[in-house]
Amino acid sequence: MILDPIGPTSFRKDYRILRPGGRLIMCGLSEAMDVNGRSVKAVLSSLLRIPTSTMPWWNAGRLLNQNRGVFGLNLLSWWRREGGMDRITSPLLITSRVNA
């Protein structure tokens, strides 16, 4: 599993390194931040990159043949709805303890 909080510039690289059965979870846009906080220029650059960062290199047939998955997660809306991240982080913490 790859949890990508960076943004479109890393999606292709992330997808290429997934093994069969792997999942890419896109969950942020930290590349739109700089030392002063959110950068309007970086946000616009990232948003304009999203369509070309994902297509045409993944498609349903390729996902099926390679046994890979791509998933998007808006953490802010999740946090607002759930009141926390426990439902997301709990399985990760359990898995890491079992594998340790």
Secondary structure, DSSP 8 states (H G I E B T S, - for coil): -EEE-S-HHHHHHHHHT--TT-EEEE---GGGEETTEE-HHHHHHHHHHHHHHHTTT--HHHHHHHT-EEEE--HHHHHHHHSSSHHHHHHHHHHHHHH-
